[in-house]
Amino acid sequence: MLVRTLIVLACSAMVSLAGHPMLPKKIVLIMADDIGLEGLGCYGGSDYKTPRLDQLAAEGLRFTHAYSQPLCSPTRLEIMTGRENHRNWKYFGILPPEEKTFGHLMQSFGYRTCISGKWQLQSYDPPDFPNAEKRRGTGMHPKDAGFHEYSLFHSLHTEDKGSRYANPTFLRNGKLHKNVEGKYGEDLAVDFLLDFLKKNKDEKAFVYYPMALPHWPVNPTPNSKIWNKDPSRRLEKDDKYFPDMVAYMDTIVGRVVDGIEKLGLTKETLILFYSDNGTNKSVTSRLNGKLVKGGKAEPIQSGIRVPLIASWPGQIQPKVSSQLIDPSDFLPTLAELAGKKVPPNWQHDGVSFAPAIHKHPGAPPRDWAFFWYDPRPGWDKMAFSRAIFALDHKYKLFSDGRLFAIDGVDYKEELLDPAKLSPEAKAAKAKLAKVIVKMMQPPVSKGAQIVVDAYGNPISKK
């Protein structure tokens, strides 16, 4: 009888353990700056060399319907807070200091946290830009953002940022390093985060790497022929170096992967690769054999549909997922990957995609994504206007009533005639209209309630 009882208890324990997902001890989130699907071979891009990312995708989980905001700072604000932009928007390049980030969240779960790369969330406007005095220095300083250690380009005022690439300038744990001669910014960023992982080898750790590549200016990289041939030209600006920058982005990801392996942390580390928006509009590339102009800054498919790859050897089996993902989803995903839940007092708009990673039941995936986009006010934002829209796998509806068909493996986007909508399109329009109404309910920040020009002057009520 005793033996039978012990067997039953043992089996129950095994079932209980089997019911819990394997959780990563280390999470490394890499976010590239300005690259769309056409930049990676694994998505059908054919103009650039991305073997390391292609390998991660082939051996891991590749999402085909991941979305971002059309510009970097709106995405950075949303991914870190888990909140749609109209909840906490003030100005371009500003993370309100009262906000909570996924850094704070992971710290509260007992993780050591590190951010290395690009900040651009404390101050943006140059001092002579109209009304700049109202906005400069009003954002969150990285020391207050929930990270035990940080090393970041563009952490202070615009005029202090220097180069992000050759001879870089960066703020590291409170000390500003200016024009570090002979070094390349991305190499130093990876050195820093790998050193952090080495120091915290036995701890739970979360690393956020918002890289600078392949954002403008288009400069040579350490793998460009001119880098060693003529060091005086390392900051030369020429679009011919863009393929080199994409290739070096791939090289840098490879350095992260190899560094983690060298530390013996591969089996306990989940790597996520994402992008903050589409490719720069000055760049035309081939995607699945078709020429595609970069859509950065525009609320079009090539501006918002981006790569997302999850790699965790031994835990993630090769797979392609069409699950919808938006930037707000990362915060609850990180919580679930830590075996926790987002505290009920943290307002967020995300849906965890952790079940797609650890293959255990969770909340159902989203069947729509919502966007509130308006990067004004801010320097060089004169050409932008507000766009509010929602989409699913097949349709995209703007708040002004325009409906687009977006189904396909690439950036298809066809404006539909409202008088000739199919029953399916009519149903999708009704569904997405309800999403927009629902998502525009409070909380809505003061900055999102008034439409302004690039200088912050009110245009009209919204």
N, C-alpha and C positions, 0 to 999 in steps of 0.2 A: 504494500500500500504506500509506504514511504517512498519507495523507488518510483512508483507510478506518479506520485505527486510531484517529485523532483523533476521528472521528465516533462510533465505538463507545464510546470513553472518555467523550465528551460525553454520549451517551445514557445511559450507566451512571450518570454523575453526576446527570443529571436524574431518573432513577428513584430514586436514593438520596435526593435532596432531597425528592422527592415522597412518600417513605416516612416522612418525619418530620412530625409535626403542627406547625402554626403555634402558637407559645406566646405567651401574653400577657406583655408586659414589666411591666405593672402589674396587680395584683389587689386589688380592694376588696371585702371581705366585710362586708356590713351584716347585723346581727342585731337585729330588732325585739324588744321586750319585751312579751309578753302579747298576741299576736294570732293567731287561728286562721284557717282558710280563709274563714269567714264575714265576715272583716274586709275582704276584697278583692273588687272587682267581677269580676276575671278568674277567680275560683273560684266565682262564683255568688252572692256576697254582694250585697245590694241596699240596705243601710242607710247606707252610708258612701261618701264621694267619694274614689276612689283613681285618678284618671286617669293619673298618671305611672307608677305600678306596673302598671296595666293595659296601658299602652303598652309598657313593658319586656317584659311577658309576651307581648303580641301580636307583637312584633318579635323575641323571643328564645325561650328554652327554658323552659317551665313544667313543673315536676314536680308530679304529682298525688298521689304517695305518699311524701312526705318526712315524717320523724318526728323528734320531739324527746323529751326527758324531760318529765314533767308540770310541773316547776318550773324556775325560772331557774338557780339555782346548780348543780344537777345537770347541766343542759345545758351551762353554761359550762365546767364541769370536763371534761366529755366531749369537747366540740368542740375545746378547746384542746390536750388531751393525746392525743386519738385512742384513749382507753381507756374501756371500760365502767366505770360508777361503782363496781362492787364491786372493781375493781382498785386504786383509790386513794382510796376514800372515808374521810374522818375525821369531819368535822362539816359542818353546813350553812354555806355562805359561806366555805369554806376550800379553797384550792388548796395542797396540800402543797408546801413550799418545795423539796423534793428532786425534784419533777417537771420534765419537759421539756415545752415548749409548741410550738405551731406557729410562734410567734415565734422561738424558738431554731432551729427547723428552717429557716425561711426565711432567717434570718441566716447559717446555715451554708452556704446556697446562694448567698450573695453579695447578698441583697436588703437594701435599706434598709427598716426596719420601723417601723410606727407603730400605736398603739392610742389611740382617742379615744371616750369615751362613759361606760360604766358598768363598774365593776370588781366589787366585792362578793365578793372572794375572799381577803382578808387577815384580816378580823375582822368578826364579825357580832353576837354577843350583847351586850346592854347590861350594864354592870358589876354590876347588882343581880340578874341572872338566875341561878338556882341553878347552881352549878358553872361559871359563866362564866369564872372565873379559869383554868380548865384549857384554855380554848379561845380566849380573846381574843388577837388578834395572832399566832396560830400559823400563819397562811397566808402565801402568797407576796406580797411587796411588788411592785408593778408594775415597779419599776426592775430587778428580777431576772427578769422574765418573758420576756425576749427581744425587747424593743422599744427601738429607738434613741430614740424619743420617745413620751411619753404625756401625756394630759390626761383625767382620770377622776373621775367622781362616785363617792362611797362607796369611797374608797381606804384610808381609815384606820378608826378605830373607829366604831361605829354612831352614837354621840352627836356625832360630828364631821361627819356627812355633809351636814347642811343640806338645802337644796332642790335638786332636780335640774332644775327648770323655771324659774320666775321667780326672779330674784335668786339665782342658783345658787352653790353651793360646789363646788370641784373642786381636785384635786391635779394640778399641771402641771409635769412635769419636776422634781419635788422641792419645789416651792413651793405651799403651800396658799392658795388664793384663797377667801375667805369672803364670802358674801352680796353678790355682784357686782351692785350696784343697777342696775335697769333693763334687765338682759340676760336672755336666755332660754337655758337650758343647752344645748339641742340646736343652736341657732344657733352658739354658741361652739364646740361639738364639731366641727361641719362646717367652720367657719372654720379650726380648727386642722388638720384632716386635709387640707384643700385647700391650706393654706399648706405643709404637709409635701410634698405632691405637687409643688407649684411649686418648692420648694427642691431636690427630687430628680427634676426633670423628665427628666434624661438618664440616670437610674439605674434599675435594676430595683427595684421597690418593692412591698411588701405592706402594705396598710392594713386593720386590723380595727376596725370601727365597731359595737360593741355599744350601740346606742342605748337611751335610757330610755323613749321613747314606745312604746305608750300605757299604760304601767304606772301603777297607782295611785300617788299621789293624783290624782284626776280634777280637773284645774285648767284654767283658760282658757289659750289659746295666743295668740301674737301676731296670729293671724287671727280671734280671737274678738272680738265687738263690744265686750265689756266691757274688753278689754286697754287700749285708749287712752281709752275713756270714763271709766273709774274705775280708775287704776293701783293703788289701795289694795286692790282685789279680785282681783289677779292670782294670789294663792295661795288663793283661795276654793275649797272642795271641794264639788263637786256633780256627780252623774252626768250631768246634762244637757250637760256639756262633753265627754263621751266621743266623740261624733261629731267634735267639733272636734279632739280629740287624734289620732284616726285620720286625719283629713284633713291635719293638720299633719305626721304621720308621712310621708304621701305627698308633701307639699310639701318636706320635708327630703330625701327621696330624689331629688326633682327638682332640688334645689339641688346635690346631689352630682353628678348626671348633667350638669347645665349647667356646673358648675365644671370638671369634667373636659374637657368640650367646649371651654370657653373657654381652657383651658391647651393645647389642641391634642393631647390625649392619648387621644381617643375610640377611635381605631383600634388602639391598643396596650393598651387597658384592658378587663379582664373584671370585671364587677360581679355579685356574688352577693347576693341578698336572701333572708333566712331568718328564722325566728322561734324564740324559745327555748322556747315552750310555747303552749298554747291561751289563749283569751280569758278574762278574769276571770269567775268564777262569778256575779258580781252583774250581768252584762251579758247580755241576750237579744237576738239578732239574727236576721235572715232569711238562710237559705242555700238557694238553689234553691227559693225559695218557702215553705220550712218554717221555723218558729221553732226556734232553737237556743240553748240556754243555754250560756254559756261553761264550759269543762271544766278550766280551770287547776287544777293541784295533784292532779287525779285521774287514775288510769291508765286512762282511757276515751278513746275515739277523739277526742272534742272537746278533750281535754287534751293529746294528743300528735301529732295529724296537723296539719301546719303548712304554710304556703306555702314554696316554694323556687323562685326565678326566677334564671336566668342570662342576662346580657345582654352581648353583644360584637359590636357592629355590624360587618358585613362578614365575620364569621367564624361566627357562629351564625345559622342559618336558622330561621325561625319553626317551632316544633315543640312538641308536648305529649308528655311522657314519663311512663309509669307505673312507671318504675324505682324500686325501694325504696331509700330513703336514710335513714341514721340519723346522729346527731351525730359518731360516731367516724370516719365516712367522709371528713370534711373534711380531716384531716391528710394521709392518703395522696393525696387528690385534689390538694391544694396542691403536694405533692412532684412529682406527675406533670405538673402544669401548669408547674412550673419545669424540666421536662425531667430530673428526678432521681428517685431512689427513696428511701424511708425507710430510713435505716441499719439493718442487721440487728440491732444492739444496742438498738433502740428497740422495746419491746413495744407493739403497738397492735392494735386490734380492727377497724379500718376496712377498707373496700373502696373503691378509687378510683372516682369517677363521672366522672373526666376524659374517658374515651372518649365519653361522651354529649355532651360539650361540643366537643371538637375532632374528633370523628367518625373517630378512628383506633382500630384494635384495641387492646384491653388486657385486663385481667382480666375475666372474666364478671361481670355485676352480681349482687349478692346476691339470693337468693330467700327470705330470712327476715331478720328483725331481732330483736335480743334486748334486754331491758330489766331492769335491776336498779334498783329505785327505793325509796329510804327516806331522806327528807331530815332525819331525826333524827340527832343532837340539835340543838336550836336554838330560839331564841326564837320564839314563835308557831307551833311545830310540834306542839302537843299533839294535834291532830286527825288526825295522819297515821299510817299503818302501812306496813309493808314490802309491796312487790309485786314478784314476779319472774315475767316472762312473755316469750313469743316470739310473733311473728306473721308471716304472709305476706300475700299480696294478698287472701285470702278468709277466713282464720281467725286467731283469737288464743287462745292457750292459756296459762293461769296455772299456776304450779307446784303449786297445790292441786287441779288437775284440771279446773277450769272451762274450757269451750271455747265461744267466741263466733264467730258468723258476722259478718264485717265487710265483705263485698264490697259494692261500691256506689260512687257518685261522691261520697257525703257521709259522714256520721258513723254510718251504720247499725251497730248492735251488738245482736245477738240471742243470748241465752244458750241453748245447745242442750241438749236432754235427752240425757244420756249413754246412755240405753236406746234411743234412736231415731236414732242417728247413721247417716247415709248412708255408703256405702263411701268416698266422697271425703272426708267429714269424719273418718272413722276413720283414713284414711291421713295426713291433715293432722295429726291429733292425735299420731300416732306419730312423724311427722317433727319436729314442734315440741317434743315431749318429749325427743327426742334432742338437739335444739339446746340446750335448757335444761341438760341434763346436761353437754354438751360445754362450754358457756360458763361453767359454775360450777367448772370445773377451775382449779387455781392458774395465775397468781398471784391471790390474794384478800387484800385489805387487812385488817388487824386490826379496823378500824372496821366492816367488812362481815361479820365472822365472828360478832359478838355482836349480838343484837337489844336495843336500848335504848329508853328513853322519851325524851321531849323534853328532859330534863335530863341525859341521858347515863348514867342508871342502868341497869345490865343487867336485862333481863327474862328472857331465856333464850338458850341456845345455838342457833345456826342452822347 
